[in-house]
Amino acid sequence: MLTDRGAIISERMAGMMDAKVGDTITVTDSSGTERKVRVDGITEMHIGHFMFMTSGGYKHVFGEQYQSNAYMVRLKNHETSNVESRSAKLIKLDGAKGIVQNTTSKKQVATIVDLPDQIMEVLILAAELLAVVILYNLTNLNVSERIRELPTIKVLGGLGVLVYRRLKTVDMLGALKSVE
């Protein structure tokens, strides 16, 4: 719970600082002064490391009144090219020190979420190729073990080439059926 005496930090920040709820951590302000902050809670955040405080908590830790030093801008046109051009214009303003775009965070999350899908696609492809190779080798092994029976089939009217083709066709159909 957020109080006027401490802060809530992200899991990643807690891990980096080896902090638990109730611990006191040290942060450095913009002037280089080290400040002690009590950890009132740890929140689950998968990207970035952040600290959240109330305005009262800020005054308690830093000894001065909280003043907003940022603005949130929401663009009607969310296209990447528009966001980049607007960001370039905003950073040129005298009071601007930096710009944080949530499009970057969205791209990072999308990359993290899509990565397992890509890995699974590669693993499935490798498994399919392995199945084809194994079935091909088993077919050849089956034919080589039945080599004495093939002359009997030929005597009865079968052609060796047709026997090989039929065996391989049956195996390939089996491979396709197993992939489904």
C-alpha positions as CSV (number, residue, x, y, z in Angstrom):
1,M,0.0,0.0,0.0
2,L,1.3,3.4,-1.0
3,T,2.0,5.7,2.1
4,D,3.4,9.1,2.8
5,R,6.5,7.6,4.4
6,G,7.8,5.2,1.8
7,A,7.6,4.0,-1.8
8,I,6.5,1.0,-3.9
9,I,9.3,-0.3,-6.1
10,S,9.1,-2.7,-9.1
11,E,10.2,-6.4,-8.8
12,R,13.1,-5.7,-11.1
13,M,14.4,-2.8,-8.9
14,A,13.9,-4.9,-5.8
15,G,15.9,-7.7,-7.3
16,M,18.7,-5.3,-8.3
17,M,18.9,-3.8,-4.9
18,D,18.2,-7.0,-3.0
19,A,15.3,-5.2,-1.2
20,K,12.2,-6.6,0.5
21,V,9.1,-4.9,2.0
22,G,10.1,-3.0,5.1
23,D,13.8,-2.6,4.0
24,T,15.3,0.9,3.5
25,I,17.0,1.5,0.2
26,T,19.3,4.4,-0.9
27,V,18.5,6.5,-4.0
28,T,20.4,9.4,-5.4
29,D,18.6,12.6,-6.4
30,S,19.4,14.8,-9.3
31,S,21.9,16.9,-7.2
32,G,23.9,13.7,-6.3
33,T,22.6,13.6,-2.7
34,E,21.8,10.1,-1.3
35,R,18.4,9.7,0.2
36,K,16.9,6.8,2.3
37,V,13.5,5.4,1.2
38,R,11.5,2.8,3.0
39,V,10.1,0.0,0.8
40,D,6.3,-0.1,1.5
41,G,5.6,-2.6,-1.3
42,I,6.9,-4.4,-4.4
43,T,4.8,-4.4,-7.5
44,E,4.9,-6.8,-10.5
45,M,6.3,-5.1,-13.6
46,H,8.0,-7.1,-16.3
47,I,9.8,-4.2,-18.1
48,G,11.9,-1.5,-16.5
49,H,12.6,-0.6,-12.9
50,F,10.5,2.1,-11.2
51,M,9.8,3.6,-7.8
52,F,6.3,5.1,-7.0
53,M,5.7,7.7,-4.3
54,T,2.9,9.9,-3.1
55,S,3.5,13.7,-3.0
56,G,3.7,13.4,0.8
57,G,6.2,10.6,0.5
58,Y,8.3,12.7,-1.8
59,K,8.3,15.6,0.7
60,H,9.2,13.3,3.5
61,V,12.2,11.8,1.6
62,F,13.5,14.8,-0.3
63,G,12.5,17.5,2.1
64,E,10.8,19.7,-0.5
65,Q,7.3,20.0,-2.1
66,Y,6.7,17.8,-5.1
67,Q,6.5,19.6,-8.4
68,S,5.5,17.9,-11.6
69,N,8.4,18.0,-14.1
70,A,6.8,16.1,-16.9
71,Y,3.8,16.2,-19.2
72,M,1.9,13.4,-20.7
73,V,1.0,13.9,-24.4
74,R,-1.4,11.7,-26.2
75,L,-1.3,11.9,-30.0
76,K,-4.4,11.4,-32.1
77,N,-2.3,9.8,-34.8
78,H,-0.5,6.8,-33.3
79,E,1.6,5.9,-36.4
80,T,5.3,5.4,-35.7
81,S,6.3,8.0,-38.2
82,N,4.1,10.7,-36.6
83,V,5.3,9.7,-33.1
84,E,8.9,10.0,-34.2
85,S,8.4,13.4,-35.9
86,R,6.5,14.9,-32.9
87,S,9.2,13.6,-30.6
88,A,11.9,15.2,-32.6
89,K,10.1,18.5,-32.5
90,L,9.4,18.3,-28.7
91,I,13.0,17.4,-27.8
92,K,14.1,20.7,-29.4
93,L,12.2,22.7,-26.9
94,D,14.3,24.6,-24.3
95,G,12.8,22.8,-21.2
96,A,12.9,19.3,-22.7
97,K,15.5,17.0,-21.3
98,G,14.1,13.7,-22.6
99,I,11.2,12.0,-24.1
100,V,9.8,8.6,-23.2
101,Q,7.6,6.9,-25.8
102,N,5.3,4.1,-24.8
103,T,5.7,2.8,-28.4
104,T,9.2,1.6,-27.5
105,S,7.8,-0.3,-24.5
106,K,5.1,-1.8,-26.6
107,K,7.7,-3.0,-29.1
108,Q,9.7,-4.5,-26.3
109,V,6.7,-6.4,-24.9
110,A,5.7,-7.6,-28.4
111,T,9.3,-8.8,-29.0
112,I,9.3,-10.7,-25.7
113,V,5.9,-12.2,-26.4
114,D,6.7,-13.2,-30.0
115,L,10.1,-14.8,-29.2
116,P,8.7,-18.1,-27.8
117,D,6.4,-18.5,-30.8
118,Q,9.4,-18.2,-33.2
119,I,11.4,-20.7,-31.1
120,M,8.4,-23.2,-31.2
121,E,8.2,-22.8,-35.0
122,V,11.9,-23.8,-35.4
123,L,11.5,-26.7,-33.0
124,I,8.4,-28.0,-34.9
125,L,10.2,-27.7,-38.2
126,A,13.2,-29.6,-36.8
127,A,10.9,-32.3,-35.5
128,E,9.1,-32.7,-38.9
129,L,12.5,-33.0,-40.7
130,L,13.7,-35.5,-38.1
131,A,10.5,-37.6,-38.6
132,V,11.0,-37.6,-42.4
133,V,14.6,-38.7,-42.0
134,I,13.7,-41.5,-39.6
135,L,10.9,-42.8,-41.7
136,Y,13.1,-42.8,-44.8
137,N,15.8,-44.7,-42.9
138,L,13.2,-47.2,-41.5
139,T,11.9,-47.8,-45.0
140,N,15.3,-48.5,-46.4
141,L,16.0,-50.8,-43.4
142,N,12.7,-52.6,-43.9
143,V,13.5,-53.1,-47.6
144,S,17.0,-54.4,-46.9
145,E,15.7,-56.9,-44.4
146,R,13.1,-58.1,-46.8
147,I,15.6,-58.4,-49.7
148,R,15.1,-62.2,-49.8
149,E,11.4,-61.8,-50.1
150,L,11.6,-59.4,-53.0
151,P,12.6,-62.2,-55.5
152,T,9.5,-64.1,-54.5
153,I,7.4,-61.1,-55.1
154,K,9.0,-60.7,-58.6
155,V,8.4,-64.3,-59.4
156,L,4.8,-63.8,-58.5
157,G,4.6,-60.9,-60.9
158,G,5.6,-57.9,-58.9
159,L,8.3,-55.5,-60.1
160,G,11.0,-54.5,-57.5
161,V,10.7,-50.8,-58.4
162,L,7.0,-50.8,-57.7
163,V,7.5,-52.5,-54.4
164,Y,10.0,-49.8,-53.4
165,R,7.7,-47.1,-54.5
166,R,4.7,-48.5,-52.7
167,L,6.7,-48.9,-49.5
168,K,8.0,-45.3,-49.7
169,T,4.6,-44.0,-50.5
170,V,3.0,-45.7,-47.5
171,D,5.8,-44.4,-45.3
172,M,5.5,-40.8,-46.6
173,L,1.7,-40.9,-46.1
174,G,2.3,-42.1,-42.6
175,A,4.8,-39.3,-42.0
176,L,2.2,-36.7,-43.3
177,K,-0.5,-38.2,-41.1
178,S,1.8,-38.1,-38.0
179,V,2.6,-34.4,-38.6
180,E,-1.1,-33.5,-38.5
